Amino acid sequence: MAPIPKGGTVAVTGAAGFIGGWIVRLLLDKGYRVRACVRDVDDESKTTFLKQMHGYASGRLTLYSADLDNDGCFDGIFTGCHGVCHVSHVSDYDDQDYVKRVCDHIIESVNKAQTVTRVIVTSSIAAVISEADMQELVRRPVCYEDRYPDEQNPKRTPERGQGYSMGKVIAQRVFSEAAEQNGNWDAITCCPADNVGPIQSAHQKNMGPWQHNIEMMLLGKYFQNGAYRPWMTVDVRDDAECHIGLLESVDVKNGERYIAWSTDTRNVEDICASIDRLLPELGHDTPEVTDSFPERVQVREQELRAIWAGCELRNDRIRAILPIRFRPLDESIRDCVESLLYIARIKPVVRDGFKQTV
Ligand SMILES: NC(=O)c1ccc[n+]([C@@H]2O[C@H](COP(=O)([O-])OP(=O)(O)OC[C@H]3O[C@@H](n4cnc5c(N)ncnc54)[C@H](OP(=O)(O)O)[C@@H]3O)[C@@H](O)[C@H]2O)c1
């Protein structure tokens, strides 16, 4: 199917979110018209940053209230759009019937619009690497687009914490099949890694979770990451570039998925220490890590760290189709910290006796 035309109209779901907000901004910067879909246009705490974007004043950016839990909420909004970036979370990843129902009604709105030629479905690296059995990462350590979690593992259930990655795989498949059936649009899946970078609105400090974790580090508390996994990162601005690049690409095909990550990884304790290294002017008092894992996980720390260290992160596929240069993680951490201070007014803990020079 056709990529979206330059200056065309794109609807973005989850537009008040961390990633969605950057997709909106970069689409506007590139000359597109944007329909930003949020849950509640009148929730000023979440939408003011969108209304302050330049395109809002001229009408190139318009905002719509649409709650995914209401079937048909995108009817009309998608009419006239060339592309859709479906970035939003859903209310419950553990209820697979609900996940499918949400996909179905979004698809119905896309079909009814008759103008959309491409939909980007935001998935996650969880749909690539989230394993019920960590040994599966030893057996298949290369993390690339055709790698899926072992779907035959009987422990892969929402009850055992796999609802998110299962829901993402379901959405990818439901959209691809629907696009194939319709024949007039295609569905491309983007699997972002751990997004780090600047927030644009104070409310985004609570989301993520990665920017929220950096907020907690600034406040003097941080926790060991899931199963000692290092952060596997992408800058949120590069993630947005990937989404837009996929809308524009002439090389992608329905059903394909692309991972958006720089392939940089860093252990959580090193992320925390990076704050003082990158911004010594702040005097950040680097806190100790809190390991709140149960004993049975703690005793496996070395083994689990070794499994993650053996994973090979690949981004060849997205680099082959997009002229993207992923930012280094240091830049993303620095910009995230500064945005938390400047936009969310976070007051970091500082070392005893430290005096800021300004
Ligand atoms: N952040 C990451 O590191 C990361 C990594 C991998 C994948 N992803 C995926 O990327 C997408 C965006 O993540 P994010 O970090 O930008 O999340 P976020 O900041 O929490 O934003 C998600 C948005 O989803 C919207 N939303 C949730 N439930 C909704 C509903 N029932 N109806 C309408 N909107 C609803 C929220 O809208 P309102 O604000 O208007 O209430 C929110 O703005 C998600 O699909 C996530 O799974 C994120």
PDBQT file of the ligand as one rigid body, heavy atoms in Angstrom, charges set to zero:
ROOT
HETATM    1  N1  LIG A 401       7.443   4.064  27.253  1.00  0.00    +0.000 N 
HETATM    2  C1  LIG A 401       8.092   2.987  26.868  1.00  0.00    +0.000 C 
HETATM    3  O1  LIG A 401       9.271   2.797  27.227  1.00  0.00    +0.000 OA
HETATM    4  C2  LIG A 401       7.446   1.967  25.925  1.00  0.00    +0.000 A 
HETATM    5  C3  LIG A 401       8.200   0.848  25.543  1.00  0.00    +0.000 A 
HETATM    6  C4  LIG A 401       7.625  -0.075  24.679  1.00  0.00    +0.000 A 
HETATM    7  C5  LIG A 401       6.350   0.125  24.198  1.00  0.00    +0.000 A 
HETATM    8  N2  LIG A 401       5.628   1.204  24.583  1.00  0.00    +0.000 N 
HETATM    9  C6  LIG A 401       4.277   1.373  24.047  1.00  0.00    +0.000 C 
HETATM   10  O2  LIG A 401       4.165   2.686  23.522  1.00  0.00    +0.000 OA
HETATM   11  C7  LIG A 401       2.849   3.166  23.698  1.00  0.00    +0.000 C 
HETATM   12  C8  LIG A 401       2.889   4.521  24.371  1.00  0.00    +0.000 C 
HETATM   13  O3  LIG A 401       3.628   4.429  25.562  1.00  0.00    +0.000 OA
HETATM   14  P1  LIG A 401       3.910   5.720  26.438  1.00  0.00    +0.000 P 
HETATM   15  O4  LIG A 401       5.093   5.440  27.250  1.00  0.00    +0.000 OA
HETATM   16  O5  LIG A 401       3.873   6.917  25.576  1.00  0.00    +0.000 OA
HETATM   17  O6  LIG A 401       2.663   5.670  27.392  1.00  0.00    +0.000 OA
HETATM   18  P2  LIG A 401       1.931   6.849  28.200  1.00  0.00    +0.000 P 
HETATM   19  O7  LIG A 401       2.832   8.001  28.339  1.00  0.00    +0.000 OA
HETATM   20  O8  LIG A 401       1.367   6.201  29.391  1.00  0.00    +0.000 OA
HETATM   21  O9  LIG A 401       0.774   7.239  27.200  1.00  0.00    +0.000 OA
HETATM   22  C9  LIG A 401      -0.213   6.317  26.835  1.00  0.00    +0.000 C 
HETATM   23  C10 LIG A 401      -1.472   7.017  26.480  1.00  0.00    +0.000 C 
HETATM   24  O10 LIG A 401      -2.472   6.010  26.328  1.00  0.00    +0.000 OA
HETATM   25  C11 LIG A 401      -3.688   6.627  26.571  1.00  0.00    +0.000 C 
HETATM   26  N3  LIG A 401      -4.721   5.683  26.985  1.00  0.00    +0.000 N 
HETATM   27  C12 LIG A 401      -4.654   4.723  27.915  1.00  0.00    +0.000 A 
HETATM   28  N4  LIG A 401      -5.826   4.085  28.004  1.00  0.00    +0.000 NA
HETATM   29  C13 LIG A 401      -6.657   4.676  27.112  1.00  0.00    +0.000 A 
HETATM   30  C14 LIG A 401      -7.996   4.507  26.736  1.00  0.00    +0.000 A 
HETATM   31  N5  LIG A 401      -8.777   3.584  27.307  1.00  0.00    +0.000 N 
HETATM   32  N6  LIG A 401      -8.519   5.322  25.780  1.00  0.00    +0.000 NA
HETATM   33  C15 LIG A 401      -7.764   6.270  25.194  1.00  0.00    +0.000 A 
HETATM   34  N7  LIG A 401      -6.480   6.491  25.513  1.00  0.00    +0.000 NA
HETATM   35  C16 LIG A 401      -5.947   5.709  26.460  1.00  0.00    +0.000 A 
HETATM   36  C17 LIG A 401      -3.454   7.666  27.664  1.00  0.00    +0.000 C 
HETATM   37  O11 LIG A 401      -4.295   8.729  27.320  1.00  0.00    +0.000 OA
HETATM   38  P3  LIG A 401      -4.665   9.987  28.231  1.00  0.00    +0.000 P 
HETATM   39  O12 LIG A 401      -3.347  10.568  28.685  1.00  0.00    +0.000 OA
HETATM   40  O13 LIG A 401      -5.363  10.906  27.283  1.00  0.00    +0.000 OA
HETATM   41  O14 LIG A 401      -5.475   9.531  29.383  1.00  0.00    +0.000 OA
HETATM   42  C18 LIG A 401      -1.960   7.974  27.531  1.00  0.00    +0.000 C 
HETATM   43  O15 LIG A 401      -1.715   9.290  27.124  1.00  0.00    +0.000 OA
HETATM   44  C19 LIG A 401       2.088   2.103  24.489  1.00  0.00    +0.000 C 
HETATM   45  O16 LIG A 401       1.343   1.353  23.572  1.00  0.00    +0.000 OA
HETATM   46  C20 LIG A 401       3.198   1.258  25.105  1.00  0.00    +0.000 C 
HETATM   47  O17 LIG A 401       2.816  -0.076  25.290  1.00  0.00    +0.000 OA
HETATM   48  C21 LIG A 401       6.151   2.133  25.453  1.00  0.00    +0.000 A 
ENDROOT
TORSDOF 0
